[in-house]
Amino acid sequence: MSTRSFGQPIKRNEDARLLRGKALFVDDVELPRLLHAAFVRSPYAHARIRSIDTAAARKLPGVIAVYTAADLGDYWQPGPLLVPPPPIEGITFNKRTQVPLVKDKVRHAGEPIAVVIAEDRYLAEDAAAEVVVDYEELPAVVDLEKARDAKSDFVHDDIKTNVAAHVRQAKGDYAKAASGAACVIKRRFLYDRGSSLPMETRGVVAHWDAKADKLTIWDTTQAPVFVRNGLAAMLGLSEHQVRVIAPFIGGGFGPKIMMFYPEEVILPWAAIKLDRPIKWIEDRFEHFFATTHERGQLHDAEIALTKDGRILGVKDVFLHDTGAYDPYGLTVPINSQCTLLGPYHIPNYDSTFTALFTNKPIVTPYRGAGRQHGVFVIERLLDIAARELKIDRAEIRRINFIPPDAFPYKNNIIYQDFTELTYDSGNYGPILDKALAAIGYAAFRAEQARQRAAGRHLGLGIVAYVEGTGIGPYEGAKVQVQASGKVTVATGIGTQGQGHYTSFAQIVADQVGANVTDIEVVTGDTDRFYWGAGTFASRGAVVAGNAVNEAAKVVRQKILRTAAEHFECAEADLVIGDGKVSVAGVPGKSVALGVLANQANPMRGAVKPGTEPGLEATSYFGPEMGATAAGVHAMIVEVDPETLMIEIKDYVVVHDCGTVINPMILAGQIHGGVAQGIGNAFYEQLVFDDQG
C-alpha cells in the first residue's frame, strides 16, 4: 500500500508544465481573427473632459473600431460595490465606483477615456495616440490631511466632501485607562503606497461564439465566478452563456481579485459587438495606474501601560487613502483597525479611521489587505514602550500575550467577515521562544557590542502578529473517479502559484486511494465548477481545501460500497491504496479504481433505488467565521551609518499555521512572502507629485 501523502513534501504536480513552457497563461490564448485593444488614458489625475475627437484614429489602416463612453449607451454604468461596509453602529460610507470609460471628469492618472480595437497591438497603440482629448486640468487632491479639509477640492463633486467613510470601533474606556497609566506613548506613523507588480500583468481575451450563443473570457482574475455572474448580468446573458477561465496566473496578490476593471467590462461587450475575439494585455507602464494599489495610511496612535509594561489600552486615529473610488468598500481599513490588536490582551481600545477619496488610483487589498498596517503600528508602539520603560522587547510582548486558556478570545469589535473578531485558538509564547532561539536573541547583545566596537552597526527586530484567514462565504469542489482510474478534482477558486494542483491532490489522494500524480485538479473554470468566491485572504486551503476533503470523503464511501458489492464482503474488510481496493489479508485480491468506476455506472441493468451512478461527489464548505493563525518574525540587519543602506544578516519566521498539507509548498510560500515584504518595506514606494 502507498504511504500517506498528506503532510509530505511532495513535488508540485504543476511544475512540469510551468518549467517546460506548457502552461496556459492569458497571453498564450491565440484565436482565429483575433483583434487587439489599446486604451487611451488620461495624463492628468484630475481634469474635466471638454471633448474627444476620434476621427483621425478611426481612419488609420487596420483600425476596426474606436469607442468612447458615448458609444456604450445603456451599457455604461458605474461598477458594483464588491464588498459592502460591515454592520458597525454609526458608520458613514459614501459609495463611488469606477466606470468603464470616463464621460465627464477624470479622477486619477491613467483612467481610461477610449479604447481602440485594431488588427494588432502596434496599430492599436498608434491609433490611440491619434485620439485627441481636450482636458481642463483641475487641482488634484493628493495629500491626505488636505483631502479631509472641508475647503479642499472634491474628487466627487456631488457629495461635497472627500470623506469616503468614517468608522469608530471601541471597547472599554481608553481615556480612563490612560489617565491612570504609568506611561503613555504617542507617535505618528506613515505607511507608504505600494503596487503589486506581479510577473504577469493583467490581461483579458474575450470571444463571442454567435452560433453557440456563448461568451468565453480568459481573464487574469482571482475570482472567476464573480466575474461570470457580473458580466452575465451586465450583458443581459444567462450565467450559462458566459464561461470565465482563469488559467495559470503569474502572481495575484490581491489586485487581481477585483473584477469589473474597465478592461474586463469593455472587451466582452466589444467582442459581441464586432463578433470577433479581442485581446488586451496590460503593459508594465500601464500597471502602475491601471491596476489597483494598496497602503497609504497616516496613523496618530498612542498606548497606555503600567510601569511593568502591561498594556492598559490603545488609541489609534488614522486616515486611509482609498484613491479615486471605493469598490472594495472598507476591507483594507477595517483589516488595519482589527489587526492592530495583534496577539495581545488590550482591554481598552479606541480606533477611528477616515477613508478619503484622492486623485490617485484605487486602493484594494494587496498582500495582507491592510493587516500589515495594524501590525506595524502596535509593534512600533511596543518597541518604543520597551525602551521608555527599560523592559526587554521580547518580554514586553510575552507579558501581554493572550494566555492559552483564554481561547476562543473575543475582541469585541467587528471584523471584515461581518462577525465579531474572534481568535479561535492560539498559544503565542512557544512561537516567540522558538523565534528568539533561532535568531540567537540571548547572545545578540554581546555580539552587537563587539561589532559596534569594530565600527559596524547591527540591530535586531521582533514582530508578533495574528493573521485572519479562511473567511467565507464558501467554496465547493467536485471529486470524480474516472474509468481510467485517474481522479479529477474541480473547484471554483483560481490559482496564482500557491500549489493548489498539488495540495488539493494530496487531500484527495489519501481519501480515495489514488496516487497524487493520478489526480487532475481544475481551478478557475466556471464551466468545470459553477460556484465559488475566489482565491484571496489566505482562504484557499482553509475553505476550498475543506470542500475538497468533504467531497473526497463521500467518494471514498462510494468506492468502499461498490468494492464490497464486488467482493461480496464487508466494507470494514477493505483497504484503499495505490489506485485499487484490496481485501485485507488476502494477497492479490484487489480491484482497480477504474474498474469500480465502470461498475458504478452500468450501461445495462437496473439501478437500485436511492443510489447514484458513478464515483463522484460535490460538497461545499462555508466557515461560520474566519480562522486565525499567528507568528513571529525576527531579523538582524546591519546599517551603513553613512548611506543608511541595510544588509539583512539573518531572518527567522515562526508561523503557527495549523495542519500542514505540504511542507515544501509551505516553505515556498513563506520565502515568497518574506521576499515581497522586504521589497515593500525597504526598496519600493510609489511617489506622487502635487498634481497626482
C-alpha positions as CSV (number, residue, x, y, z in Angstrom):
1,M,0.0,0.0,0.0
2,S,1.1,3.6,-0.7
3,T,2.3,5.8,2.1
4,R,0.2,8.7,3.3
5,S,0.7,11.7,1.0
6,F,-1.0,14.3,3.2
7,G,1.6,16.3,5.1
8,Q,4.5,15.1,2.9
9,P,6.9,17.3,0.9
10,I,5.7,16.1,-2.5
11,K,6.9,17.9,-5.6
12,R,4.3,20.0,-7.3
13,N,2.2,18.4,-10.0
14,E,2.0,21.7,-12.0
15,D,5.7,22.4,-12.2
16,A,6.4,20.2,-15.2
17,R,4.1,22.2,-17.3
18,L,5.4,25.5,-16.0
19,L,9.1,24.7,-16.4
20,R,8.6,23.4,-19.9
21,G,6.5,26.3,-21.1
22,K,3.4,24.1,-21.4
23,A,1.2,26.1,-19.0
24,L,-1.5,28.3,-20.4
25,F,-1.5,32.0,-19.5
26,V,-3.9,34.6,-20.8
27,D,-1.4,36.0,-23.3
28,D,-0.9,32.4,-24.7
29,V,-4.5,32.4,-26.0
30,E,-4.5,32.8,-29.7
31,L,-7.7,32.6,-31.7
32,P,-8.6,33.0,-35.4
33,R,-9.4,36.6,-36.4
34,L,-8.1,37.9,-33.1
35,L,-8.1,41.6,-32.6
36,H,-6.2,43.7,-30.1
37,A,-7.1,46.5,-27.8
38,A,-5.3,49.6,-26.6
39,F,-6.6,52.2,-24.2
40,V,-6.4,56.0,-24.3
41,R,-5.6,57.0,-20.7
42,S,-5.6,60.4,-19.0
43,P,-2.2,62.0,-18.4
44,Y,-4.0,64.1,-15.7
45,A,-5.1,63.0,-12.2
46,H,-8.0,65.5,-12.1
47,A,-9.5,67.1,-15.2
48,R,-12.7,67.8,-17.0
49,I,-13.1,66.4,-20.5
50,R,-14.3,69.1,-22.8
51,S,-14.3,66.9,-26.0
52,I,-12.9,63.7,-27.5
53,D,-12.0,63.6,-31.2
54,T,-11.5,60.0,-32.6
55,A,-11.8,60.8,-36.3
56,A,-8.1,60.5,-37.1
57,A,-7.7,57.3,-35.2
58,R,-10.7,55.7,-37.0
59,K,-9.2,56.4,-40.4
60,L,-5.9,54.6,-39.8
61,P,-5.4,51.3,-41.7
62,G,-6.1,48.2,-39.5
63,V,-8.3,50.0,-37.0
64,I,-11.6,48.2,-36.6
65,A,-13.3,50.4,-34.0
66,V,-12.8,53.3,-31.5
67,Y,-15.2,53.5,-28.6
68,T,-15.8,56.2,-26.0
69,A,-18.3,56.4,-23.2
70,A,-20.8,57.9,-25.6
71,D,-20.7,54.7,-27.7
72,L,-21.6,52.4,-24.8
73,G,-25.2,53.5,-24.4
74,D,-27.0,51.8,-21.5
75,Y,-24.0,49.5,-21.0
76,W,-22.2,52.4,-19.5
77,Q,-22.7,52.3,-15.8
78,P,-20.6,52.5,-12.6
79,G,-19.3,49.2,-11.4
80,P,-20.8,47.3,-8.5
81,L,-19.9,47.7,-4.8
82,L,-17.9,44.5,-4.4
83,V,-17.8,44.4,-0.6
84,P,-20.5,46.3,1.4
85,P,-19.5,48.0,4.6
86,P,-19.8,45.9,7.8
87,P,-22.7,46.5,10.2
88,I,-21.0,48.9,12.6
89,E,-23.1,51.3,14.5
90,G,-22.6,55.0,13.4
91,I,-20.7,54.2,10.2
92,T,-20.6,56.7,7.4
93,F,-20.0,55.4,3.9
94,N,-20.1,57.1,0.5
95,K,-20.2,54.6,-2.3
96,R,-18.4,55.7,-5.5
97,T,-17.3,53.0,-8.0
98,Q,-15.3,53.2,-11.2
99,V,-16.8,53.5,-14.7
100,P,-15.8,51.6,-17.9
101,L,-14.7,54.8,-19.7
102,V,-14.7,58.3,-18.4
103,K,-17.6,60.5,-19.6
104,D,-17.0,63.9,-17.9
105,K,-14.3,64.1,-15.3
106,V,-11.0,62.2,-14.9
107,R,-10.3,61.2,-11.2
108,H,-6.8,59.6,-11.4
109,A,-3.9,59.5,-13.8
110,G,-4.3,56.6,-16.3
111,E,-8.1,56.4,-16.1
112,P,-9.3,55.1,-19.5
113,I,-11.0,57.6,-21.8
114,A,-11.4,55.5,-25.0
115,V,-10.4,52.1,-26.4
116,V,-9.0,51.3,-29.9
117,I,-9.6,47.9,-31.5
118,A,-7.2,47.0,-34.3
119,E,-5.7,44.1,-36.2
120,D,-2.6,44.1,-33.9
121,R,-1.5,45.9,-30.7
122,Y,1.0,48.0,-32.6
123,L,-1.7,49.5,-34.8
124,A,-4.0,49.9,-31.8
125,E,-1.3,51.8,-29.9
126,D,-0.6,54.1,-32.9
127,A,-4.3,54.9,-33.3
128,A,-4.7,55.5,-29.6
129,A,-2.0,58.2,-29.9
130,E,-4.2,59.9,-32.6
131,V,-7.2,60.3,-30.3
132,V,-7.4,64.0,-29.3
133,V,-8.9,64.7,-25.8
134,D,-9.4,68.3,-24.7
135,Y,-8.9,68.5,-20.9
136,E,-9.5,71.2,-18.4
137,E,-7.0,70.4,-15.7
138,L,-8.2,70.8,-12.1
139,P,-6.3,71.0,-8.8
140,A,-5.6,67.4,-7.6
141,V,-6.4,66.0,-4.2
142,V,-3.3,64.2,-3.2
143,D,-2.4,64.9,0.5
144,L,-4.5,63.0,3.0
145,E,-4.8,65.8,5.6
146,K,-5.7,68.3,3.0
147,A,-8.2,65.9,1.5
148,R,-10.0,65.9,4.8
149,D,-10.2,69.7,4.8
150,A,-13.8,71.0,4.0
151,K,-12.2,73.7,1.8
152,S,-10.5,71.1,-0.4
153,D,-11.3,70.4,-4.0
154,F,-13.6,67.4,-4.3
155,V,-12.9,64.2,-6.2
156,H,-16.6,63.6,-6.4
157,D,-18.4,67.0,-6.7
158,D,-21.9,65.6,-5.9
159,I,-21.1,64.6,-2.3
160,K,-19.3,67.9,-1.4
161,T,-16.7,66.0,0.7
162,N,-13.7,63.7,0.2
163,V,-14.8,61.5,3.1
164,A,-15.4,58.0,1.7
165,A,-16.1,56.6,5.1
166,H,-15.8,57.3,8.8
167,V,-15.7,54.4,11.3
168,R,-15.2,54.2,15.0
169,Q,-14.9,51.0,16.9
170,A,-14.2,50.9,20.6
171,K,-14.2,48.7,23.7
172,G,-13.7,49.6,27.3
173,D,-12.7,53.2,28.3
174,Y,-9.4,54.2,26.9
175,A,-9.5,57.7,28.3
176,K,-9.9,56.3,31.8
177,A,-7.2,53.7,31.3
178,A,-4.7,56.4,30.0
179,S,-5.5,58.7,32.9
180,G,-4.2,56.1,35.4
181,A,-1.3,54.8,33.3
182,A,2.3,54.9,34.4
183,C,3.4,55.6,30.8
184,V,1.6,56.9,27.7
185,I,3.4,56.8,24.3
186,K,2.2,58.9,21.4
187,R,3.5,58.7,17.9
188,R,2.6,59.4,14.3
189,F,3.2,56.6,11.7
190,L,3.1,57.0,7.9
191,Y,2.6,54.0,5.7
192,D,3.5,54.5,2.0
193,R,1.6,53.5,-1.1
194,G,2.6,50.4,-2.9
195,S,1.9,48.4,-6.1
196,S,1.7,44.7,-6.6
197,L,4.0,44.3,-9.7
198,P,3.4,40.6,-10.4
199,M,5.5,38.9,-13.1
200,E,2.4,38.6,-15.2
201,T,0.4,41.9,-15.6
202,R,-3.4,41.8,-16.1
203,G,-4.9,40.5,-19.3
204,V,-8.3,39.7,-20.9
205,V,-9.3,37.7,-24.0
206,A,-13.0,37.8,-24.9
207,H,-14.5,35.6,-27.6
208,W,-18.2,35.6,-28.6
209,D,-19.4,32.4,-30.5
210,A,-22.6,33.6,-32.1
211,K,-23.5,30.1,-33.3
212,A,-23.2,28.6,-29.8
213,D,-24.6,31.8,-28.2
214,K,-21.7,31.6,-25.8
215,L,-19.2,34.2,-24.5
216,T,-15.8,32.8,-23.3
217,I,-13.4,35.0,-21.4
218,W,-9.9,34.2,-20.4
219,D,-9.0,36.6,-17.5
220,T,-6.2,37.1,-15.0
221,T,-8.6,37.1,-12.2
222,Q,-8.6,35.6,-8.7
223,A,-12.4,35.4,-8.7
224,P,-13.7,33.9,-12.0
225,V,-17.2,33.0,-10.7
226,F,-17.9,36.6,-9.6
227,V,-16.7,37.9,-13.0
228,R,-19.0,35.5,-14.8
229,N,-22.0,36.4,-12.7
230,G,-21.4,40.2,-13.0
231,L,-20.7,40.2,-16.7
232,A,-23.7,38.0,-17.5
233,A,-26.0,40.4,-15.7
234,M,-24.5,43.5,-17.4
235,L,-24.7,41.9,-20.9
236,G,-28.2,40.5,-20.4
237,L,-27.0,36.9,-20.8
238,S,-27.7,33.9,-18.7
239,E,-24.8,32.7,-16.5
240,H,-24.7,29.5,-18.6
241,Q,-23.9,31.6,-21.6
242,V,-20.8,33.0,-20.1
243,R,-17.7,31.0,-19.4
244,V,-14.8,32.6,-17.5
245,I,-11.4,30.8,-17.4
246,A,-8.7,31.9,-15.1
247,P,-5.8,29.8,-16.3
248,F,-2.3,29.9,-14.8
249,I,-1.9,33.3,-13.3
250,G,1.6,34.8,-12.8
251,G,1.0,36.3,-9.4
252,G,-2.2,37.7,-8.0
253,F,-1.5,39.2,-4.6
254,G,-5.0,40.8,-4.3
255,P,-5.3,43.4,-7.0
256,K,-6.5,40.6,-9.4
257,I,-9.4,39.8,-7.1
258,M,-11.2,43.0,-8.1
259,M,-13.4,42.2,-11.1
260,F,-15.0,44.9,-13.2
261,Y,-11.9,46.6,-14.1
262,P,-12.8,48.8,-17.1
263,E,-10.9,46.4,-19.4
264,E,-12.9,43.4,-18.1
265,V,-16.1,45.2,-18.8
266,I,-15.2,46.7,-22.3
267,L,-13.6,43.7,-24.0
268,P,-16.6,41.3,-23.8
269,W,-19.0,44.0,-24.9
270,A,-16.8,44.9,-27.9
271,A,-16.2,41.2,-28.8
272,I,-20.0,40.7,-29.0
273,K,-20.5,43.9,-31.0
274,L,-17.7,43.1,-33.5
275,D,-18.3,39.3,-33.5
276,R,-14.5,38.8,-33.3
277,P,-12.3,37.8,-30.4
278,I,-10.3,40.6,-28.7
279,K,-7.1,40.5,-26.5
280,W,-5.7,43.2,-24.2
281,I,-2.6,42.6,-22.2
282,E,-1.6,45.3,-19.7
283,D,1.9,46.6,-20.3
284,R,4.3,47.3,-17.4
285,F,3.8,51.0,-17.6
286,E,0.0,50.7,-17.5
287,H,0.2,48.5,-14.5
288,F,1.3,51.5,-12.3
289,F,-2.1,53.2,-12.7
290,A,-4.5,50.7,-14.4
291,T,-4.2,48.1,-11.6
292,T,-5.2,48.9,-8.1
293,H,-2.7,49.9,-5.3
294,E,-2.6,49.4,-1.6
295,R,-1.3,51.1,1.5
296,G,-1.3,54.8,2.1
297,Q,-2.3,55.5,5.7
298,L,-1.4,58.1,8.3
299,H,-1.8,56.9,12.0
300,D,-1.8,59.0,15.2
301,A,-1.5,56.3,17.8
302,E,-0.9,56.0,21.5
303,I,-0.5,53.2,24.0
304,A,-1.1,53.3,27.8
305,L,0.9,50.9,30.0
306,T,1.6,50.1,33.6
307,K,5.2,50.6,34.9
308,D,5.9,46.8,34.4
309,G,4.8,47.1,30.7
310,R,1.3,45.7,30.7
311,I,-1.0,47.3,28.1
312,L,-3.9,49.2,29.6
313,G,-5.2,50.5,26.3
314,V,-4.5,51.7,22.8
315,K,-6.0,54.6,20.8
316,D,-5.5,54.9,17.1
317,V,-6.9,57.6,14.8
318,F,-5.9,57.2,11.2
319,L,-6.5,58.4,7.7
320,H,-6.8,55.9,4.9
321,D,-6.2,56.8,1.2
322,T,-8.9,54.9,-0.8
323,G,-8.0,56.5,-4.1
324,A,-10.5,57.8,-6.6
325,Y,-13.2,55.2,-6.0
326,D,-14.1,52.7,-3.3
327,P,-15.4,49.5,-5.0
328,Y,-13.9,47.3,-2.3
329,G,-15.7,49.0,0.5
330,L,-13.8,49.2,3.8
331,T,-11.9,45.9,3.6
332,V,-8.4,47.4,3.9
333,P,-9.0,49.9,6.7
334,I,-11.2,47.5,8.7
335,N,-8.4,45.0,8.5
336,S,-5.9,47.6,9.8
337,Q,-8.3,48.5,12.6
338,C,-8.7,44.9,13.7
339,T,-5.2,43.6,13.1
340,L,-3.7,46.3,15.3
341,L,-4.9,44.3,18.3
342,G,-2.4,41.6,17.5
343,P,-1.8,38.6,19.8
344,Y,-2.1,40.9,22.9
345,H,-4.7,41.4,25.6
346,I,-5.8,45.0,25.1
347,P,-8.7,45.7,27.5
348,N,-9.4,49.2,26.2
349,Y,-9.3,50.0,22.6
350,D,-10.5,53.1,20.7
351,S,-9.9,53.2,16.9
352,T,-11.3,55.7,14.4
353,F,-10.5,55.9,10.7
354,T,-11.5,58.2,8.0
355,A,-11.2,56.9,4.5
356,L,-10.6,59.6,2.0
357,F,-11.1,60.0,-1.8
358,T,-8.0,61.2,-3.5
359,N,-6.9,61.7,-7.1
360,K,-4.8,58.5,-7.1
361,P,-5.5,55.0,-8.4
362,I,-8.0,52.9,-6.5
363,V,-6.8,51.1,-3.3
364,T,-7.9,47.5,-2.9
365,P,-6.4,44.5,-1.0
366,Y,-2.8,43.6,-1.7
367,R,-0.7,41.0,0.2
368,G,-2.1,41.5,3.6
369,A,-5.0,43.8,2.7
370,G,-4.4,46.3,5.5
371,R,-3.3,43.8,8.1
372,Q,0.3,44.8,7.9
373,H,-0.5,48.5,8.7
374,G,-2.1,47.5,12.0
375,V,0.9,45.2,12.9
376,F,3.3,48.0,12.1
377,V,1.6,50.4,14.5
378,I,1.2,48.2,17.5
379,E,4.7,46.7,17.1
380,R,6.4,50.1,16.8
381,L,4.5,51.3,19.9
382,L,5.7,48.2,21.9
383,D,9.3,48.8,20.8
384,I,9.2,52.4,21.9
385,A,7.4,51.5,25.2
386,A,10.0,48.9,26.0
387,R,12.8,51.4,25.5
388,E,11.0,54.0,27.6
389,L,10.2,51.6,30.4
390,K,13.6,49.8,30.2
391,I,12.0,46.4,29.6
392,D,13.3,43.8,27.2
393,R,11.5,44.0,23.9
394,A,10.7,40.2,23.9
395,E,9.5,40.3,27.4
396,I,7.1,43.2,26.9
397,R,5.4,41.2,24.2
398,R,5.4,38.0,26.2
399,I,3.7,39.5,29.3
400,N,0.9,41.0,27.1
401,F,0.2,37.8,25.1
402,I,-3.4,36.4,25.4
403,P,-3.0,33.3,27.6
404,P,-3.7,29.9,26.0
405,D,-6.6,29.2,28.3
406,A,-8.5,32.4,27.1
407,F,-9.5,31.0,23.7
408,P,-11.7,31.4,21.9
409,Y,-10.9,35.0,22.5
410,K,-13.5,37.7,21.6
411,N,-12.1,41.1,20.7
412,N,-15.5,42.9,20.9
413,I,-15.1,44.6,17.5
414,I,-16.4,43.7,14.1
415,Y,-14.1,42.1,11.5
416,Q,-14.2,42.2,7.7
417,D,-16.3,39.0,7.7
418,F,-19.0,40.9,9.4
419,T,-18.7,38.9,12.6
420,E,-17.2,39.7,15.9
421,L,-13.4,39.4,15.7
422,T,-12.7,36.1,17.5
423,Y,-9.4,34.3,17.7
424,D,-10.4,30.6,17.6
425,S,-7.2,29.3,19.1
426,G,-3.6,30.3,19.9
427,N,-0.5,29.7,22.0
428,Y,1.9,32.5,21.4
429,G,4.6,32.0,24.0
430,P,6.2,28.9,22.3
431,I,6.1,30.7,18.9
432,L,8.1,33.6,20.4
433,D,10.5,31.3,22.2
434,K,11.3,29.4,19.0
435,A,11.9,32.6,17.1
436,L,14.2,34.0,19.7
437,A,16.2,30.8,19.9
438,A,16.5,30.6,16.1
439,I,17.7,34.2,15.8
440,G,20.2,33.9,18.6
441,Y,18.5,36.5,20.7
442,A,20.2,35.7,24.0
443,A,23.7,36.2,22.6
444,F,22.9,39.1,20.3
445,R,23.6,42.0,22.7
446,A,27.1,40.8,23.3
447,E,27.7,40.3,19.6
448,Q,26.2,43.7,18.8
449,A,28.6,45.4,21.3
450,R,31.6,43.6,19.7
451,Q,30.5,44.7,16.2
452,R,29.9,48.2,17.3
453,A,33.4,48.4,18.7
454,A,34.6,47.4,15.3
455,G,32.6,50.2,13.7
456,R,29.7,48.0,12.4
457,H,26.1,48.8,13.3
458,L,23.8,45.8,13.9
459,G,20.2,45.8,15.0
460,L,17.6,43.1,15.8
461,G,13.9,43.4,15.2
462,I,11.0,41.3,16.5
463,V,7.4,41.4,15.3
464,A,4.4,39.3,16.5
465,Y,1.1,39.1,14.8
466,V,-2.2,37.4,14.4
467,E,-3.4,36.8,10.9
468,G,-7.1,36.3,10.0
469,T,-7.5,33.6,7.3
470,G,-10.2,31.4,5.8
471,I,-13.1,33.8,5.6
472,G,-16.3,32.8,3.8
473,P,-18.7,32.8,2.3
474,Y,-18.0,29.3,1.0
475,E,-16.2,27.2,-1.6
476,G,-17.1,24.0,-3.3
477,A,-15.5,21.0,-5.0
478,K,-16.3,18.1,-7.2
479,V,-14.3,14.8,-7.0
480,Q,-14.8,12.1,-9.6
481,V,-13.1,8.8,-10.2
482,Q,-12.7,8.3,-14.0
483,A,-13.0,4.9,-15.8
484,S,-9.2,5.2,-16.5
485,G,-8.6,5.1,-12.7
486,K,-7.5,8.7,-12.6
487,V,-9.3,11.2,-10.4
488,T,-10.5,14.7,-11.3
489,V,-11.0,17.5,-8.7
490,A,-12.7,20.7,-9.8
491,T,-13.1,23.8,-7.6
492,G,-14.3,27.4,-8.3
493,I,-11.2,29.2,-7.0
494,G,-8.3,30.4,-9.2
495,T,-4.7,29.7,-8.7
496,Q,-1.7,32.1,-8.9
497,G,1.2,29.9,-7.9
498,Q,0.1,28.6,-4.4
499,G,0.5,24.9,-5.4
500,H,-3.3,24.1,-5.4
501,Y,-2.8,21.4,-8.0
502,T,-0.6,19.5,-5.6
503,S,-2.1,20.4,-2.2
504,F,-5.7,19.6,-3.3
505,A,-4.5,16.3,-4.9
506,Q,-2.8,15.3,-1.6
507,I,-6.1,15.9,0.2
508,V,-7.9,13.7,-2.2
509,A,-5.2,11.0,-2.5
510,D,-5.4,9.7,1.0
511,Q,-9.2,9.6,0.9
512,V,-9.7,7.8,-2.4
513,G,-6.5,5.8,-2.5
514,A,-5.1,7.2,-5.7
515,N,-1.6,8.3,-6.3
516,V,-1.0,12.1,-6.2
517,T,0.2,12.1,-9.8
518,D,-3.0,10.4,-11.0
519,I,-5.2,13.3,-9.7
520,E,-6.0,16.1,-12.1
521,V,-7.0,19.4,-10.4
522,V,-9.0,22.0,-12.3
523,T,-9.3,25.5,-10.9
524,G,-10.8,28.8,-12.2
525,D,-13.0,27.5,-14.9
526,T,-16.7,28.3,-14.4
527,D,-17.8,25.6,-16.8
528,R,-16.0,23.0,-14.8
529,F,-17.2,24.2,-11.5
530,Y,-20.1,26.6,-11.2
531,W,-20.0,28.2,-7.8
532,G,-17.3,29.8,-5.7
533,A,-15.9,33.0,-4.3
534,G,-12.2,33.1,-5.2
535,T,-8.6,32.9,-4.1
536,F,-7.9,35.7,-1.6
537,A,-7.4,36.4,2.1
538,S,-5.4,33.2,2.7
539,R,-8.6,31.2,2.2
540,G,-7.7,28.6,-0.5
541,A,-6.6,25.7,1.8
542,V,-8.9,26.5,4.6
543,V,-12.2,26.9,2.7
544,A,-11.7,25.2,-0.7
545,G,-9.4,22.6,0.9
546,N,-12.2,21.6,3.3
547,A,-14.7,21.4,0.5
548,V,-12.3,19.1,-1.4
549,N,-11.9,16.9,1.7
550,E,-15.6,16.6,2.3
551,A,-16.3,15.6,-1.4
552,A,-13.4,13.1,-1.3
553,K,-14.8,11.5,1.9
554,V,-18.2,10.9,0.2
555,V,-16.4,9.4,-2.9
556,R,-14.4,7.2,-0.5
557,Q,-17.6,5.8,0.9
558,K,-19.0,5.1,-2.6
559,I,-15.7,3.3,-3.5
560,L,-16.0,1.1,-0.4
561,R,-19.6,0.4,-1.0
562,T,-19.0,-0.6,-4.6
563,A,-16.0,-2.7,-3.8
564,A,-17.9,-4.5,-1.0
565,E,-20.5,-5.5,-3.5
566,H,-17.8,-6.5,-6.0
567,F,-16.1,-8.8,-3.4
568,E,-19.3,-9.7,-1.5
569,C,-17.6,-8.7,1.7
570,A,-18.0,-6.2,4.5
571,E,-16.7,-2.7,3.9
572,A,-14.6,-3.0,7.1
573,D,-12.6,-5.8,5.4
574,L,-11.4,-3.5,2.6
575,V,-8.2,-1.4,2.3
576,I,-7.8,1.5,-0.2
577,G,-4.4,2.5,-1.7
578,D,-2.2,2.5,-4.8
579,G,-5.2,3.1,-7.1
580,K,-7.1,0.0,-6.0
581,V,-9.2,-1.6,-3.3
582,S,-7.9,-4.8,-1.7
583,V,-9.3,-7.3,0.7
584,A,-7.3,-7.2,3.9
585,G,-5.1,-10.2,4.4
586,V,-5.8,-11.7,1.0
587,P,-2.8,-11.1,-1.2
588,G,-3.7,-10.4,-4.9
589,K,-7.4,-10.0,-4.3
590,S,-7.9,-6.4,-5.4
591,V,-9.8,-4.3,-7.9
592,A,-8.7,-1.1,-9.7
593,L,-10.5,2.2,-9.1
594,G,-11.2,2.5,-12.8
595,V,-13.0,-0.9,-12.8
596,L,-15.1,0.2,-9.8
597,A,-16.0,3.5,-11.6
598,N,-17.3,1.5,-14.5
599,Q,-19.3,-0.8,-12.2
600,A,-20.8,2.2,-10.5
601,N,-22.0,3.5,-13.9
602,P,-23.5,0.4,-15.6
603,M,-24.7,0.7,-19.2
604,R,-27.2,-2.2,-18.7
605,G,-29.4,-3.4,-15.9
606,A,-31.5,-1.8,-13.2
607,V,-30.1,0.8,-10.8
608,K,-31.1,0.3,-7.2
609,P,-33.5,2.9,-5.8
610,G,-31.7,5.6,-3.8
611,T,-28.3,5.0,-5.4
612,E,-26.3,7.4,-7.6
613,P,-24.3,6.5,-10.7
614,G,-20.6,7.0,-10.7
615,L,-17.9,7.5,-8.1
616,E,-18.3,11.2,-7.6
617,A,-19.5,13.8,-5.2
618,T,-19.8,17.6,-4.9
619,S,-19.5,19.3,-1.5
620,Y,-19.4,22.8,-0.1
621,F,-17.8,24.3,2.9
622,G,-18.7,27.6,4.5
623,P,-17.0,28.7,7.7
624,E,-19.0,30.4,10.4
625,M,-16.2,32.9,10.8
626,G,-12.5,33.2,9.7
627,A,-9.8,31.2,11.3
628,T,-6.7,32.8,12.9
629,A,-3.1,31.9,12.6
630,A,-0.2,33.6,14.4
631,G,3.5,34.1,14.1
632,V,6.7,35.9,15.0
633,H,9.3,37.3,12.6
634,A,12.8,38.3,13.7
635,M,15.5,39.9,11.7
636,I,19.1,41.0,12.2
637,V,20.2,43.9,9.9
638,E,23.4,45.9,9.5
639,V,23.0,49.5,8.7
640,D,25.7,51.6,6.9
641,P,25.8,54.8,9.0
642,E,26.9,56.9,6.0
643,T,24.4,55.7,3.3
644,L,21.8,54.2,5.7
645,M,21.6,51.2,3.3
646,I,20.9,47.9,5.1
647,E,22.1,44.4,4.7
648,I,20.0,41.6,6.1
649,K,22.2,39.2,8.1
650,D,19.5,36.8,9.3
651,Y,15.8,36.4,9.0
652,V,13.6,34.0,11.0
653,V,9.9,33.1,10.6
654,V,8.0,31.0,13.1
655,H,4.4,30.7,11.9
656,D,1.7,28.6,13.6
657,C,-0.5,27.7,10.6
658,G,-2.2,24.6,11.8
659,T,-2.2,21.4,9.8
660,V,0.5,21.4,7.1
661,I,-0.6,19.8,3.8
662,N,2.8,20.1,2.1
663,P,5.8,21.4,4.0
664,M,7.7,22.2,0.8
665,I,5.0,24.3,-0.6
666,L,4.5,26.0,2.8
667,A,8.2,26.9,2.8
668,G,8.0,28.3,-0.6
669,Q,5.0,30.5,0.4
670,I,6.9,31.8,3.4
671,H,10.0,32.6,1.3
672,G,8.0,34.4,-1.3
673,G,6.1,36.4,1.3
674,V,9.3,37.4,3.1
675,A,11.0,38.5,-0.1
676,Q,7.9,40.5,-1.2
677,G,7.7,42.1,2.3
678,I,11.4,43.1,2.3
679,G,10.9,44.7,-1.1
680,N,7.8,46.6,0.1
681,A,9.5,47.8,3.3
682,F,12.9,48.8,2.1
683,Y,13.0,49.2,-1.7
684,E,9.6,50.2,-3.1
685,Q,7.5,53.3,-2.8
686,L,5.1,55.0,-5.2
687,V,5.7,58.7,-5.2
688,F,3.2,61.2,-6.4
689,D,3.7,64.9,-7.2
690,D,1.3,67.7,-6.1
691,Q,-0.9,67.0,-9.2
692,G,-1.2,63.3,-8.6
